């Protein structure tokens, strides 16, 4: 795409001013942001984005964990244009359907795990999560047990920011705002061995963390629980990869107490962990999953929920409407782009590439180039997603005092040095586009090292080391 930097730079401050006056940003402190001025991103290609000051930035986050095929995919733009010209919109409420949505449902079913072959559409991960919440509760109502409506999730989980997603998630900062929250949601501890495992081995801690689910089920009564909801890897919680012992034990517990297992694949889905879904990577057999982001590579907003036979059969047997849906459920343009995304992923072998080549390379390169850094306590990750724990003292795993926001300091150094790496507290997280090459992974690791050095200097200057 052509970009005129002269025009853009001439309008830089006026754009920032307009933005400051009229735009309320998500998850932002409006005053602080407006004083500084938002950075203006102008165009993007492959794994890079550019700002209007001419800075080229390596996007280590694939936007917000979503631009899996990278920027500048002409095929996706072409299919969107064509669909806009033929049928830009029609709903799926009035006993109507259209090509893109029916074909996309089939394409999704061709890659989902197990029997998850019936697909409901939404436009965002949060809407998919609300759908999943209503659907799991509705399932038990159909089964004659409407009281069975408690949803169990985990501390530090992120499931979106609608009232449903906020309530289900485990982010205390979000719970404090915009309540009261949706009732009948319980939470258990997260499986964060490095941060919370104490003296336990990784395997033993995985079992302890999973058995917290059993304890919770017994505490509230098994016949009151609708579902356990969790991400295969907690993404926005800091890329927390559970110990290998965790998921098999969760699966056992859900089976034993007949609890629906709902897996939030919004980040892990579509190749991120080196398989189509995180459930494949961790050998989970869910009853229902949510997905978004990588479904359209972030090019248009679209999300989905896939259900297996258990829920699907209940819905079919029940001679009543499921009173739920969105104006844009199965939007034809978004569906056409998602369909093309899946086609490209298949023809280019993107999932296999992440599984066999770039994923292992990325994980190895991160460890080889960063493990010895004085700030790096732990590097965790699978496929093309990783979390780096920053610590004050490696030997004791001591964190920096909260007065020094080490994650934000590091993130700002990254931003200033041509790299997007996000901070979640003191964990730095990475989720580059899945088309990243080995050469670009090397560049990414070099940039991270430089920024960690700068962060170390900042911490020293602040007297924290
Ligand atoms: N679930 C998970 C696991 C997520 O990571 C996110 C977004 N980061 C959501 C749900 C919500 O998705 P959205 O922002 O599209 O509503």
Boltz pocket constraint, residues with backbone or C-beta under 6 A from the ligand:
constraints:
  - pocket:
      binder: B
      contacts: [[A, 64], [A, 123], [A, 124], [A, 125], [A, 126], [A, 127], [A, 129], [A, 158], [A, 159], [A, 160], [A, 161], [A, 165], [A, 231], [A, 235], [A, 236], [A, 264], [A, 265], [A, 266], [A, 267], [A, 292], [A, 293]]
      max_distance: 6.0
